[in-house]
Each structure stands twice: as C-alpha cells, then as structure tokens.
Amino acid sequence: MSRSRTRVLRVDLSAGETARERVPEGWRRDYVGGKGLGARYLYEELSPGTDPTGPGNVLALFVGPLAGYLPGETRYAAVTKSPLTGGFLDSYAGGDFADRLAGSLGDCLGLLVTGAADRPVRIEVEGGRARIEPSDAWGDDAAETAARFPDAGVACVGPAGERGAAYATVASDGGDHHAGRGGAGAVMGSKRLKAIVARDPPPAVPDDLAALRDRDAAAYGRDPTGEWQAAGETVETVDYADEVGILAAEGWTATGFDGADDIGVEAALERATGREGEDQTVSGGFRIDTPDGEVVPRGAAPITLGAGLGIDDFDRVVELCGLCDRLGLDVIGAGNAVAWAVRAGEAGVVDCPVSFGDADGAERLLESIAAREPSSGLAVDPDLPDALADGIDAAVDRFGGAALVPTVKSMALPGFDPRAAVGVALAYATSDRGACHRRARPQDTEPLARPDRSPADQVRDVVGEQNARSVLWSLVVDDFVGEAVWADLGAEWLAAVDHPAVDPAGRDDDAADDPVDALAGTGERIWTLARLFNAREGFDRADDALPEPLRTPAADGTPGVDADAFDRLLDRYYAARGWGERGLPTPETLDRLGLAGVADDATPLDERPIDPAAARSDD
C-alpha cells in the first residue's frame, strides 16, 4: 500500500451509491486528516441549520495520514454535526476496529456518509472501497452486533443510537471502545446505518516507520505519562481527582467522595483479569469480568457512574459501565442525566424514586433512557426517560430545574469540578464540541500549580493545548502517547510519509521554515475553523458562559467560581485568539490563518479583535 492517503470514500445511503474521491491537496496540507479534514468537509458541505438527524447531515469517519503506523492505539475520528449541541462534533475511538479500518481504507483517509437508507444497512470497507449491504442486526446491542462478524472489525450503534439518544455512541469492538461524546451514534442511527465493518487486517508497517514507532514507544515507556498509564490507566483519575479536590460527587453537590478508594485503581487491580494490549508496547484498560461479560471501564466510569451517582461498589460501577457500553450510551452524558433526575426528584421537579447510591435504580433508569420509556418496575414520570435521552438541557426545558447539573453547549461536564480550578472552567466553556476535559487539560496541572499562577498563565495553557491537540487529533494519534513523545507535533513522521508540506500561515517570517511552528499554526487554523462552523450555527459568547451551578458553592463549602473574574478570563482568551467581544473570529485573524477564502457570507464575524491591553484589566 502507498504511504500516501489521498482519497476519501463517499457513501450516499439515500441513493445506495459509493464512490472514491480525491481530497484536494491543499486540504490535506492545511487540515491534515482526522479532526481538521472532517471540519473542512463539514463546513463545505453543510448548510446552516441542517438537521443533525436528517439525511442532509454528514457522518465522517476519518483516520490520519499516519494511521496504523504509530505507537499506541490506532484511532479514528467521527466528525459530524452534533444532535446534542447543534454544533461541531469530533469524537475518537481506538482498538481493533480502528486498526482494521486503517488497513481496509487503503489509500483513503476515511468515509463520508450522507443521506439515509430506507431500511437498516451496514457498510463494508475492504481494499480501499466500500459497499452497502442490508443488515438484520437492528435491535442488537453492541456486543451482539460485533459477534456477527468474528473475523472483522465492527463499529455500530446500539439500541440508544437506533432510538436517537442525543449522546449515543458509535461503539466498536463489542462496546470496548466508543466514539462517545456528542451523539455521533444518533446521527448513525438516523441514517439507518447499523454498522461499519472493516474487513482487512491492519496495514503493514515499513521497516523505517517501524523503527520510528519502536523508538517513540520506548520513549513513552520512560515518560511519566507512560509510567502512569502502565500503572493505572485512566481509572487512576478518580483517585487523583479526589486527592487534589476536584472530584465532583453526587450530582455536583460535593467536591470529593468518601468512597473514592473503593472504586479507584486499587479496586481495578484487584478485579482485573488482564489488560488491553498486553502483547504490545503500550498497554491499555483493565479487563474486568462481570455477569454480563467482560467490561473495560475507563476513568469516566468510576468518576461519573461511581462518585457522580454516590455509588461506592466497584463491581456495580463496572456493571453500569458495561450496560452503557452495550446500549451505546456515553457514560458521561448518561451518568449526568441520571444525576440530574435524582436531584430533580429530590427537589420535587419530577417523579423519580432513584437516589444517590442506588445502583439498581440507576441501572433501570439507564435502560429506560436508551428505550425512551420507563422500564418495568421503575415508577418515574412517564416522559422522563424520553426527555433525558435528549440531554439534560432538553429535560430542563420540559420540567424545569435548571440550576442542578452543569452543561456547556448542552453537553454534560466530565466530573472534574472547576470550582477548585478555574482554568478547567475556561477549558470547558471554550471547548468547540461542548464541555470536554480533553481539548485542554488544566485539571492535570492547575490543582498542583503554584498559588500565584496568573490569569495569563491559565489562558496561555488552554489556548496552547487546544491548538496542539487539534494537530494531534488531525493526525489521529493515541492521546497519551502523542502528548508525551511528540514535541514536534508529528513533523518527523509527516515527512517520513511524504505528507504535503504544511502551510506556515499564522507564523511570523522568522519561523516560516520551522515545521513544528507551522504545525502549531495548523492547529490554530483547525480550531478556528471549528469556531466558524459553530458561529454559522448561531454560537457566540453566550454559549461560552459559565454554567450557573458552578457559580454557587458546593454543599461541602467549596466556593463557586467568581463570575466577574471568569468573564475577564474569557476576554483574555478571546484576545489571545484574535477574536472579538462576541467571541467570533475577525477578518484580520482569518487572513493570518489562511481562512479568509474559506469563510462564507453566512458566517458572522467580529469586526475587530479585543484589545489585549483592555483584556488585562484584572492585572
């Protein structure tokens, strides 16, 4: 297979047709793959106001130009317009399906799925081509669907995606991996697309790239992040968050959870039967046996389904995670929806008998959300599961109870509480896909940072991480390996596969020949393009607001985030990005980033950037 991926596979489910298309070289150069290329296609092909679950939406599954060659897990990006937020969405998953997709795509960077079938179908990918086949798996869960194709990689929707739950996932490898946040599974289900089956093995790795991979894998093993992952993977984050005081518990009423030790990494080590990737240089999640089969819980499970719901029984937390995996529900969205229902029930807003610590009640409510109707024996308001399936904001619109569980752009927050680290609030608020702990990760550093750390430091870190991860997610690298070993943002690897030279737009003349600096500019370009997409859909500063629950103290006395100080921090952020007071890019910034010819007339812009000096008024 050629090292260069220069095409995409387009699948029109309405017409029942597939085609191979060449990607414009300028797009590969300026947007790379994954997130960046997905954003470029979405901005080009969607009209403002496109229904996310209508046939006009695009569901893109993209890899990067280095897919299958890199250390760590091979990953793919699901890029679409989110049915949860109404804005830009990119979500990622790794594992066997991603590996096989990289091999099956051949010289293609991904799939562009448009239209909607009139009956359930699957897409088979093999030898760089795609074909549409009927599917009789509609109604199966993720594990049952994958079991139908034992010799292939499978990504599918579970019952939640079939019924259009707004935070339904694209589940792969039987539910072990998920493109989880924002509802890509609901988009897939709306197209009557049950599964994507990748038939070919992973791509063969040329000797010179294998040498690069082995070198970087060894470096990662010696890196503190690699040592952390080998010891406890992301399950350890519940222990860390509790220790440093940022663990949200019991529906965001407390910061810290007395049962954290019972659901953290030590419990995982005691129960684990093995690890993912044990035969590889980078090991993955813990494998835990449950009555319903093996589950690989990530850190979000003990944080959101454990501490967030007041459940301190590790086995029950893992079982709830396995239920979400099979149903195809994002555990963060689902756990927060249950938490909102518990608090709304306590406040008399809805009829809900489930309480914090009630694992059985949480299980029945999760099943009800996926089905959009109450399960047998669950005495809740009959409209509650249907409302919760559309997200917390939809439930608030129907029942009230707004200031209970926080959201950003209608997406529920991960369980790292910004009331103890205001930089986390900035990262959540400005995230392009809604509340996200991966766009930037001040929760990893800010709680342990020096006490005199300034607003300028906080803004610089968030902007820099957002830009860098936009590059890494366009290369579609393993999150942790990429961060730990790629100080050059992948420049050496891109040169090794003859990727088109990156345009240095956004860099000054002295740095124009520096490929690393050029890639940093590429990250800023991609981040800004996603902002343009959201602006065209009506998003602005109001959508970057601090959620009301975070402005108030937690029940344990943790003070709320100062709204005025946060507003000044947001001004600093916009100034650093060259955006205006409404939080919109400006013509000057678009020209600097090479986006002036991309933005269309339907996209609102700010006339001039915020004055950096004025944004520093809190100094």
For each residue, the residues with C-beta under 8 A, 3 or more apart:
1: 106 107 203 204
2: 5 107
3: 206 497 498
4: 65 107 497 498 499
5: 2 33 63 65 67 105 107 108 109
6: 22 23 25 28 107 109
7: 20 21 22 23 107 108 109 128
8: 20 21 23 41 108 109 110 111 112
9: 18 19 20 21 105 108 110 111 112 125 128 129 130
10: 18 19 20 21 111 112 114
11: 17 18 111 112 113 114 123 130 132
12: 15 16 17 18 19 114 115
13: 16 55 113 114 115 116 117 121 132 191 192 193
14: 55 114 115 116 117
15: 12 115
16: 12 13 117 132
17: 11 12
18: 9 10 11 12 129 130 131 132
19: 9 10 12
20: 7 8 9 10 108 128 129
21: 7 8 9 10
22: 6 7
23: 6 7 8 27 28 37 109
24: 27 28
25: 6 28 29 500
26: 29 30
27: 23 24 30 31 37 40
28: 6 23 24 25 31 32 33 37 65 109 499 500
29: 25 26 32 499 500 501 502 503
30: 26 27 36 40 502 503 505 522 525 594
31: 27 28 36 37 39 40 474 522 525 526 529
32: 28 29 36 37 64 65 471 474 475 494 499 502 522 526
33: 5 28 36 37 62 63 64 65 67 109 110 474 475 476
34: 37 38 62 63 64 76 77 79 90 473 474 475 476
35: 38 39 62 77 79 90 470 473 474 476 526 530
36: 30 31 32 33 39 40 470 471 474 522 525 526 529
37: 23 27 28 31 32 33 34 40 41 60 62 109 110 474
38: 34 35 41 42 60 62 77 79 90 110
39: 31 35 36 42 43 79 88 90 526 529 530 533
40: 27 30 31 36 37 43 44 529 598
41: 8 37 38 44 45 58 60 79 112
42: 38 39 45 46 58 60 79 80 81 88 533
43: 39 40 46 529 532 533 536 598
44: 40 41
45: 41 42 58 114
46: 42 43 50 56 57 58 81 533
47: 50 56
48: 536 537 602
49: 537
50: 46 47 54 56 57 81
51: 54 56 57
52: 57 80 81 82 83 86 183 186 187 190
53: 57 83 164 186 187 190
54: 50 51 57 116 190
55: 13 14 114 115 116 191
56: 46 47 50 51 114
57: 46 50 51 52 53 54 80 81 114 187 190
58: 41 42 45 46 80 81 112 113 114
59: 78 79 80 112 113 114 184 187 188 191 193
60: 37 38 41 42 77 78 79 80 110 111 112 113
61: 76 77 78 79 101 110 111 113 155 196
62: 33 34 35 37 38 76 77 79 109 110 111 476
63: 5 33 34 67 68 74 75 76 77 98 101 102 105 109 110 476
64: 32 33 34 67 109 474 475 476 477
65: 4 5 28 32 33 109 475 494 497 499
66: 69 70 475 476 477 490 493 494 497
67: 5 33 63 64 70 74 76 98 101 102 105 203 476
68: 63 74 99 102 103 202 203 205
69: 66 203 205 209 212 213 493 497
70: 66 67 74 213 216 475 477 478 481 482 493
71: 213 214 216 217 220 281 282 478 481 485
72: 94 217 220 282 477 478 480 481 482
73: 94 95 98 277 282 284 478
74: 63 67 68 70 94 95 98 99 102 202 478
75: 63 92 93 94 98 476 477 478
76: 34 61 62 63 67 92 93 94 97 98 101 102 110 179 476
77: 34 35 38 60 61 62 63 90 91 92 110 179 473 476
78: 59 60 61 89 90 91 92 93 170 179 184
79: 34 35 38 39 41 42 59 60 61 62 89 90
80: 42 52 57 58 59 60 89 184 187
81: 42 46 50 52 57 58 86 87 88 89 187 537
82: 52 85 86 87 88 89 182 183 184 433 434
83: 52 53 86 164 166 183 186 187 190
84: 89 166 167 182 183 186 333 390 391 410 411 434
85: 82 89 182 409 410 411 433 434
86: 52 81 82 83 410 537 538
87: 81 82 409 432 433 434 533 534 537 539
88: 39 42 81 82 432 433 530 533 534
89: 78 79 80 81 82 84 85 181 182 183 184 433
90: 34 35 38 39 77 78 79 433 473 530
91: 77 78 169 170 179 180 181 182 184 433
92: 75 76 77 78 179 473 476 479
93: 75 76 78 97 98 155 170 172 177 178 179 180
94: 72 73 74 75 76 98 177 284 478
95: 73 74 98 99 153 172 173 176 177 276
96: 99 100 153 172 173
97: 76 93 100 101 153 154 155 172 173 177 196 198
98: 63 67 73 74 75 76 93 94 95 101 102 153 172 177
99: 68 74 95 96 102 103 153 202
100: 96 97 103 104 152 153 198 199 200 201 202
101: 61 63 67 76 97 98 104 105 125 153 155 196 198
102: 63 67 68 74 76 98 99 105 202 203
103: 68 99 100 198 200 201 202 203
104: 100 101 125 126 127 128 153 198 199 200
105: 5 9 63 67 101 102 108 109 110 111 125 128
106: 1 127 128 129
107: 1 2 4 5 6 7 128
108: 5 7 8 9 20 105 111 128
109: 5 6 7 8 23 28 33 37 62 63 64 65 105
110: 8 9 33 37 38 60 61 62 63 76 77 105
111: 8 9 10 11 60 61 62 105 108 123 125 130 196
112: 8 9 10 11 41 58 59 60
113: 11 13 58 59 60 61 123 188 191 193
114: 10 11 12 13 14 45 55 56 57 58 59
115: 12 13 14 15 55 191
116: 13 14 54 55 190 191 192
117: 13 14 16 120 121 132 191 192 193
118: 192
119: 134 192
120: 117 134 135 136 137 138 192 193 194
121: 13 117 132 133 134 135 192 193 194
122: 132 133 134 135 137 193 194 195 196 197
123: 11 111 113 130 131 132 133 193 195 196 197
124: 130 131 132 133 197 199
125: 9 101 104 105 111 129 130 196 197 198 199 200
126: 104 129 131 198 199 200
127: 104 106 200
128: 7 9 20 104 105 106 107 108
129: 9 18 20 106 125 126
130: 9 11 18 111 123 124 125
131: 18 123 124 126
132: 11 13 16 18 117 121 122 123 124
133: 121 122 123 124
134: 119 120 121 122
135: 120 121 122 138 194 195
136: 120
137: 120 122 140 144 145 148 156 194 195
138: 120 135 162 194
139: 159 162
140: 137 144 145 148 156 158 194
141: 144 145 158 159 175 326 327 328
142: 145 146 156 157 158 171 174 175 325 326 327 328
143: 146 147 174 175 293 325 326
144: 137 140 141 147 148
145: 137 140 141 142 148 154 156 158 174 194 195
146: 142 143 149 154 156 172 173 174 175
147: 143 144 150 174
148: 137 140 144 145 154
149: 146 152 154 195 197
150: 147
151:
152: 100 149 197 198 199
153: 95 96 97 98 99 100 101 104 172 173 197 198
154: 97 145 146 148 149 172 173 174 195 196 197 198
155: 61 93 97 101 170 171 172 179 195 196 198
156: 137 140 142 145 146 170 171 172 194 195 196 328
157: 142 160 161 162 168 169 170 171 185 188 189 193 194 195 328
158: 140 141 142 145 161 162 168 169 171 175 185 326 327 328 329 370
159: 139 141 162 163 327 328 370 371
160: 157 163 165 168 169 185 186 327 328 329 369 370 389
161: 157 158 164 165 168 169 170 185 186 188 189 328
162: 138 139 157 158 159 189 194
163: 159 160 168 189 370 371 372 389
164: 53 83 161 168 186 189 190 389
165: 160 161 168 183 185 186 328 329 369 370 372 389 390
166: 83 84 183 186 333 389 390 391 394
167: 84 180 181 182 183 186 329 330 332 333 334 337 391 411 412
168: 157 158 160 161 163 164 165 183 184 185 186 189 328 329 330
169: 91 157 158 160 161 178 179 180 184 185 328 329 330
170: 78 91 93 155 156 157 161 178 179 184 185 188 328
171: 142 155 156 157 158 174 175 177 178 185 325 328
172: 93 95 96 97 98 146 153 154 155 156 176 177 178 179
173: 95 96 97 146 153 154 176 177
174: 142 143 145 146 147 154 171
175: 141 142 143 146 158 171 178 322 325 326 328
176: 95 172 173 276 285 296 325
177: 93 94 95 97 98 171 172 173
178: 93 169 170 171 172 175 325 328 330
179: 76 77 78 91 92 93 155 169 170 172 184 185
180: 91 93 167 169 330 331 332
181: 89 91 167 330 332 333 411 433 434 436
182: 82 84 85 89 91 167 330 411 433 434
183: 52 82 83 84 89 165 166 167 168 186 187 330
184: 59 78 80 82 89 91 168 169 170 179 187 188
185: 157 158 160 161 165 168 169 170 171 179 188 189 328
186: 52 53 83 84 160 161 164 165 166 167 168 183 189 190
187: 52 53 57 59 80 81 83 183 184 190 191
188: 59 113 157 161 170 184 185 191 193
189: 157 161 162 163 164 168 185 186 192 193
190: 52 53 54 57 83 116 164 186 187
191: 13 55 59 113 115 116 117 187 188
192: 13 116 117 118 119 120 121 189
193: 13 59 113 117 120 121 122 123 157 188 189 196
194: 120 121 122 135 137 138 140 145 156 157 162
195: 122 123 135 137 145 149 154 155 156 157
196: 61 97 101 111 122 123 125 154 155 156 193
197: 122 123 124 125 149 152 153 154
198: 97 100 101 103 104 125 126 152 153 154 155
199: 100 104 124 125 126 152
200: 100 103 104 125 126 127
201: 100 103
202: 68 74 99 100 102 103
203: 1 67 68 69 102 103
204: 1
205: 68 69 209 210 213
206: 3 209 210
207: 210 211
208: 211 212 496
209: 69 205 206 212 213 493 496 497
210: 205 206 207 213 214
211: 207 208 214 215
212: 69 208 209 215 216 492 493 496
213: 69 70 71 205 209 210 216 217
214: 71 210 211 217 218 281
215: 211 212 218 219
216: 70 71 212 213 219 220 481 485 486
217: 71 72 213 214 220 221 281 282 481
218: 214 215 221 222 281
219: 215 216 222 223 484 485
220: 71 72 216 217 223 225 226 281 282 480 481 484 485
221: 217 218 226 227 230 281 282
222: 218 219 226 227
223: 219 220 226 227 484 485
224: 227 228 484
225: 220 228 229 480 483 484
226: 220 221 222 223 229 230 282 480 481 484
227: 221 222 223 224 230 231
228: 224 225 231 232 236
229: 225 226 232 233 234 282 283 480
230: 221 226 227 283
231: 227 228 236 265
232: 228 229 235 236 239 265 268 269
233: 229 236 268 275 283 284 285 286 298 299
234: 229 237 285 298 299 300
235: 232 238 264 265 268 285 286 297 298 299 301 302
236: 228 231 232 233 239 240 264 265 299
237: 234 240 241 299 303
238: 235 241 242 247 260 263 264 265 299 302 303 306 307
239: 232 236 242 243 260 261 264 265 266
240: 236 237 243 244
241: 237 238 244 246 247 303 415 416 443
242: 238 239 245 247 256 257 260 264 307
243: 239 240
244: 240 241 420 447 448
245: 242 255 256 420 447 558
246: 241 255 416 417 418 420 421 424 443 447
247: 238 241 242 255 256 257 260 303 307 415 416 417
248: 252 254 255 303 307 308 413 415 416 417
249: 252 253 254 255 256 257 307 308 310 415
250: 253 254 257 307 308 309 310 339 356
251: 308 309 339 340 342 343 356 404 405
252: 248 249 308 339 404 405 406 413 417 549 554
253: 249 250 343 554 555 556
254: 248 249 250 257 554 555 556 558
255: 245 246 247 248 249 417 419 420 554 556 558
256: 242 245 247 249 260 556
257: 242 247 249 250 254 260 306 307 310 312
258: 312
259: 262 263 306 307 310 311 312
260: 238 239 242 247 256 257 263 264 307
261: 239 264 266 267
262: 259 267 312 313 314
263: 238 259 260 267 302 306 307 311 312 313 314 317
264: 235 236 238 239 242 260 261 267 268 302
265: 231 232 235 236 238 239 268 269
266: 239 261 269 270
267: 261 262 263 264 270 271 314
268: 232 233 235 264 265 271 272 286 288 297 314
269: 232 265 266 272 286
270: 266 267
271: 267 268 286 288 289 314 315 318
272: 268 269 275 286 287 288
273: 287 288 289 294
274: 278 286 287
275: 233 272 278 283 284 285 286 287
276: 95 176 283 284 285 287 296
277: 73 280 282 283 284
278: 274 275 283
279:
280: 277 283
281: 71 214 217 218 220 221
282: 71 72 73 217 220 221 226 229 277 478 481
283: 229 230 233 275 276 277 278 280
284: 73 94 233 275 276 277 296
285: 176 233 234 235 275 276 296 297 298
286: 233 235 268 269 271 272 274 275 296 297
287: 272 273 274 275 276 294 295 296
288: 268 271 272 273 294 295 296 297 318
289: 271 273 293 294 295
290: 293 294 295 315 318 319 322
291: 319
292: 295 319 322 323 326
293: 143 289 290 322
294: 273 287 288 289 290
295: 287 288 289 290 292 318 319 321 322 325
296: 176 276 284 285 286 287 288
297: 235 268 285 286 288 301 302 317 318 321
298: 233 234 235 285 301 331
299: 233 234 235 236 237 238 302 303
300: 234 303 304 305 331 332 335 414 415
301: 235 297 298 304 305 306 317 318 320 321 331
302: 235 238 263 264 297 299 305 306 307 314 317
303: 237 238 241 247 248 299 300 306 307 308 414 415 416
304: 300 301 307 308 309 331 332 334 335 336 414 415
305: 300 301 302 308 309 311 317 320 321 324 331 334 335 362
306: 238 257 259 263 301 302 303 309 311 312 314 317
307: 238 242 247 248 249 250 257 259 260 263 302 303 304 310 415
308: 248 249 250 251 252 303 304 305 335 336 339 415
309: 250 251 304 305 306 335 338 339 342 356 357 359 362
310: 249 250 257 259 307 355 356 357
311: 259 263 305 306 316 317 320 356 357 358 359 362
312: 257 258 259 262 263 306 357
313: 262 263 316 317 359
314: 262 263 267 268 271 302 306 317 318
315: 271 290 318 319
316: 311 313 319 320 359
317: 263 297 301 302 305 306 311 313 314 320 321 359
318: 271 288 290 295 297 301 314 315 321 322
319: 290 291 292 295 315 316 322 323 359 363
320: 301 305 311 316 317 323 324 359 362 363 366
321: 295 297 301 305 317 318 324 325 331
322: 175 290 292 293 295 318 319 325 326
323: 292 319 320 326 327 363 366 367
324: 305 320 321 327 328 329 330 331 334 366
325: 142 143 171 175 176 178 295 321 322 328
326: 141 142 143 158 175 292 322 323
327: 141 142 158 159 160 323 324 366 367 370
328: 141 142 156 157 158 159 160 161 165 168 169 170 171 175 178 185 324 325 370
329: 158 160 165 167 168 169 324 333 334 366 369 370
330: 167 168 169 178 180 181 182 183 324 333 334
331: 180 298 300 301 304 305 321 324 334 335
332: 167 180 181 300 304 335 336 412 413 414 415
333: 84 166 167 181 329 330 336 337 391 411 412
334: 167 304 305 324 329 330 331 337 338 366 369
335: 300 304 305 308 309 331 332 338 339 412
336: 304 308 332 333 339 340 392 405 407 412 413
337: 167 333 334 340 341 369 388 391 392 395 412
338: 309 334 335 341 342 354 362 365 366 369 388
339: 250 251 252 308 309 335 336 342 343 356 405
340: 251 336 337 343 344 388 392 395 396 401 404 405
341: 337 338 344 345 350 352 354 365 380 384 388 395
342: 251 309 338 339 345 346 352 354 355 356
343: 251 253 339 340 346 347 401 404 405
344: 340 341 347 349 350 352 395 399 401 404
345: 341 342 348 349 350 351 352 353 354 355
346: 342 343 355
347: 343 344 401 404
348: 345
349: 344 345 399 400 401
350: 341 344 345 380 381 384 395 399 401
351: 345 379 380 381 384
352: 341 342 344 345 365 380 381 384
353: 345 361 378 379 380
354: 338 341 342 345 358 361 362 364 365 380
355: 310 342 345 346 358 361
356: 250 251 309 310 311 339 342
357: 309 310 311 312
358: 311 354 355 361 362
359: 309 311 313 316 317 319 320 362 363
360: 363 364
361: 353 354 355 358 364 365 378
362: 305 309 311 320 338 354 358 359 365 366
363: 319 320 323 359 360 366 367
364: 354 360 361 367 368 375 377 378
365: 338 341 352 354 361 362 368 369 375 378 380 385 388
366: 320 323 324 327 329 334 338 362 363 369 370
367: 323 327 363 364 370 371 375
368: 364 365 371 372 373 374 375 378 380 384 385
369: 160 165 329 334 337 338 365 366 372 385 388 389
370: 158 159 160 163 165 327 328 329 366 367 389
371: 159 163 367 368 375 385
372: 163 165 368 369 385 386 389
373: 368 382 385 386
374: 368 378 379 380 382 384 385
375: 364 365 367 368 371 378
376:
377: 364
378: 353 361 364 365 368 374 375
379: 351 353 374
380: 341 350 351 352 353 354 365 368 374 384 385
381: 350 351 352 384 399
382: 373 374
383: 386 387 398
384: 341 350 351 352 368 374 380 381 387 388 395 399
385: 365 368 369 371 372 373 374 380 388 389
386: 372 373 383 389 390
387: 383 384 390 394 395 398 399
388: 337 338 340 341 365 369 384 385 391 392 394 395
389: 160 163 164 165 166 369 370 372 385 386
390: 84 165 166 386 387 394 395
391: 84 166 167 333 337 388 394 395 407 410 411 412
392: 336 337 340 388 395 396 405 407 410 412
393: 396 397 407 410
394: 166 387 388 390 391 397 398 410
395: 337 340 341 344 350 384 387 388 390 391 392 398 399 401
396: 340 392 393 399 400 401 402 404
397: 393 394
398: 383 387 394 395
399: 344 349 350 381 384 387 395 396
400: 349 396
401: 340 343 344 347 349 350 395 396 404
402: 396 548
403: 548 549 552
404: 251 252 340 343 344 347 396 401 549
405: 251 252 336 339 340 343 392 412 549
406: 252 412 413 435 547 548 549 550
407: 336 391 392 393 410 411 412 413 434 435 547
408: 411 413 428 429 431 434 435 543 544 547
409: 85 87 431 433 434 435 539 543
410: 84 85 86 391 392 393 394 407 434
411: 84 85 167 181 182 333 391 407 408 433 434 435 436
412: 167 332 333 335 336 337 391 392 405 406 407 435
413: 248 252 332 336 406 407 408 416 428 435 547
414: 300 303 304 332 435 436 437
415: 241 247 248 249 300 303 304 307 308 332
416: 241 246 247 248 303 413 421 424 437 443
417: 246 247 248 252 255 420 421 424 550 554 558
418: 246 421 422 423 424 425 428 550 561
419: 255 550 553 554 558 559 560 561
420: 244 245 246 255 417 447 558
421: 246 416 417 418 424 425 442 443 446 447
422: 418 425 426 446 458 561 562 565 566 569
423: 418 426 427 442 446 458 461 462
424: 246 416 417 418 421 427 428 437 442 443 446
425: 418 421 422 428 429 546 550 561 566
426: 422 423 429 430 442 458 459 462 566 569 570 573
427: 423 424 430 431 436 437 439 440 441 442 462 465 466
428: 408 413 418 424 425 431 435 436 437
429: 408 425 426 544 545 546 566 570
430: 426 427 439 462 466 544 570 573
431: 408 409 427 428 434 435 436 439 440
432: 87 88 439 527 530 531 534
433: 82 85 87 88 89 90 91 181 182 409 411 436 439 530
434: 82 84 85 87 181 182 407 408 409 410 411 431
435: 406 407 408 409 411 412 413 414 428 431
436: 181 411 414 427 428 431 433 439
437: 414 416 424 427 428 441 443
438: 441 469 479
439: 427 430 431 432 433 436 465 466 469
440: 427 431 461 462 465 466 469
441: 427 437 438 444 445 465
442: 421 423 424 426 427 445 446 458 461 462
443: 241 246 416 421 424 437 446 447
444: 441
445: 441 442 448 449 461
446: 421 422 423 424 442 443 449 453 458
447: 244 245 246 420 421 443
448: 244 445
449: 445 446 453 457
450: 453
451:
452:
453: 446 449 450 457 458
454: 457 458 619
455: 458 459 568 569 572 618 619
456: 459 460 572 616
457: 449 453 454 460 461
458: 422 423 426 442 446 453 454 455 461 462 569
459: 426 455 456 462 463 569 572 573 576
460: 456 457 463 464 576
461: 423 440 442 445 457 458 464 465
462: 423 426 427 430 440 442 458 459 465 466 573
463: 459 460 466 467 573 576 577
464: 460 461 467 468
465: 427 439 440 441 461 462 468 469
466: 427 430 439 440 462 463 469 470 523 527
467: 463 464 470 471 520 523 524 527
468: 464 465 471 472 489 520 523
469: 438 439 440 465 466 472 473 483 523
470: 35 36 466 467 473 474 522 523 524 526 527
471: 32 36 467 468 474 475 489 490 519 520 522 523 526
472: 468 469 475 477 479 482 483 486 489 490
473: 34 35 77 90 92 469 470 476 477
474: 31 32 33 34 35 36 37 64 470 471 522 523 526
475: 32 33 34 64 65 66 70 471 472 482 490 493 494
476: 33 34 35 62 63 64 66 67 75 76 77 92 473
477: 64 66 70 72 75 472 473 481 482 486 490
478: 70 71 72 73 74 75 94 282 481 482
479: 92 438 472 482 483
480: 72 220 225 226 229 483 484
481: 70 71 72 216 217 220 226 282 477 478 484 485
482: 70 72 472 475 477 478 479 485 486 490
483: 225 469 472 479 480 486
484: 219 220 223 224 225 226 480 481
485: 71 216 219 220 223 481 482
486: 216 472 477 482 483 489 490
487: 516
488: 491 492 515 516 519
489: 468 471 472 486 516 519 520 523
490: 66 471 472 475 477 482 486 493 494 519
491: 488 494 495 502 515 516 519
492: 212 488 495 496
493: 66 69 70 209 212 475 490 496 497
494: 32 65 66 475 490 491 497 499 502 515
495: 491 492 498 499 515
496: 208 209 212 492 493
497: 3 4 65 66 69 209 493 494
498: 3 4 495
499: 4 28 29 32 65 494 495 502
500: 25 28 29
501: 29 515
502: 29 30 32 491 494 499 515 518 519 521 522
503: 29 30 518 521 522 594
504: 507 511 512 513 514 517 518 521
505: 30 521 525 592 593 594
506: 520 521 524 525 592 593 594
507: 504 511 512 514 517 518 520 521
508: 511 512
509: 512
510:
511: 504 507 508 514 517 518
512: 504 507 508 509 517 518
513: 504
514: 504 507 511 517 518
515: 488 491 494 495 501 502 518 519
516: 487 488 489 491 519 520
517: 504 507 511 512 514 520 521
518: 502 503 504 507 511 512 514 515 521 522
519: 471 488 489 490 491 502 515 516 522 523
520: 467 468 471 489 506 507 516 517 523 524
521: 502 503 504 505 506 507 517 518 524 525 593
522: 30 31 32 36 470 471 474 502 503 518 519 525 526
523: 466 467 468 469 470 471 474 489 519 520 526 527
524: 467 470 506 520 521 527 528 577 593
525: 30 31 36 505 506 521 522 528 529 593 594 595
526: 31 32 35 36 39 470 471 474 522 523 529 530
527: 432 466 467 470 523 524 530 531
528: 524 525 531 532 577 585 589 590 593 595
529: 31 36 39 40 43 525 526 532 533 595 598
530: 35 39 88 90 432 433 526 527 533 534
531: 432 527 528 534 535 579 584 585
532: 43 528 529 535 536 585 595 598 599 603
533: 39 42 43 46 87 88 529 530 536 537
534: 87 88 432 530 531 537 539 543
535: 531 532 538 539 540 584 585 603 604 605
536: 43 48 532 533 600 602 603 604
537: 48 49 81 86 87 533 534
538: 86 535
539: 87 409 534 535 543
540: 535 543 544 582 583 584 604
541: 544 545 570 574 581 582 583
542: 545
543: 408 409 534 539 540 583
544: 408 429 430 540 541 570 583
545: 429 541 542
546: 425 429 550 551 561 563 566
547: 406 407 408 413 550 551
548: 402 403 406 551 552
549: 252 403 404 405 406 552
550: 406 417 418 419 425 546 547 560 561
551: 546 547 548 560 561 563
552: 403 548 549 560
553: 419 557 558 559 560
554: 252 253 254 255 417 419 557 558 560
555: 253 254
556: 253 254 255 256
557: 553 554
558: 245 254 255 417 419 420 553 554
559: 419 553
560: 419 550 551 552 553 554
561: 418 419 422 425 546 550 551 565 566
562: 422 565 566
563: 546 551 566 567
564: 567 568
565: 422 561 562 568 569 618
566: 422 425 426 429 546 561 562 563 569 570
567: 563 564 570 571
568: 455 564 565 571 572 615 617 618
569: 422 426 455 458 459 565 566 572 573
570: 426 429 430 541 544 566 567 573 574 583
571: 567 568 574 575 581 610 614 615
572: 455 456 459 568 569 575 576 615 616
573: 426 430 459 462 463 569 570 576 577
574: 541 570 571 577 579 580 581 583 609 610 615
575: 571 572 578 579 609 610 611 612 614 615
576: 459 460 463 572 573 612
577: 463 524 528 573 574 585 589
578: 575 585 586 588 589 592 609
579: 531 574 575 583 584 585 586 589 606 609 610
580: 574 583 584 585 586 605 606 607 608 609 610
581: 541 571 574 606 610
582: 540 541 604 606
583: 540 541 543 544 570 574 579 580 606
584: 531 535 540 579 580 604 605 606
585: 528 531 532 535 577 578 579 580 589 590 595 599 605 606
586: 578 579 580 589 590 605 606 607 608 609
587: 590 591 596 605 607
588: 578 591 592 608 609
589: 528 577 578 579 585 586 592 593 609
590: 528 585 586 587 593 595 596 598 599 605
591: 587 588 594 595 596
592: 505 506 578 588 589
593: 505 506 521 524 525 528 589 590
594: 30 503 505 506 525 591 597 598
595: 525 528 529 532 585 590 591 598 599
596: 587 590 591 599
597: 594
598: 40 43 529 532 590 594 595
599: 532 585 590 595 596 603 605
600: 536 603
601:
602: 48 536
603: 532 535 536 599 600
604: 535 536 540 582 584
605: 535 580 584 585 586 587 590 599
606: 579 580 581 582 583 584 585 586 609
607: 580 586 587
608: 580 586 588
609: 574 575 578 579 580 586 588 589 606
610: 571 574 575 579 580 581 614 615
611: 575 614 615
612: 575 576 615 616
613: 616
614: 571 575 610 611 617
615: 568 571 572 574 575 610 611 612
616: 456 572 612 613 619
617: 568 614
618: 455 565 568
619: 454 455 616
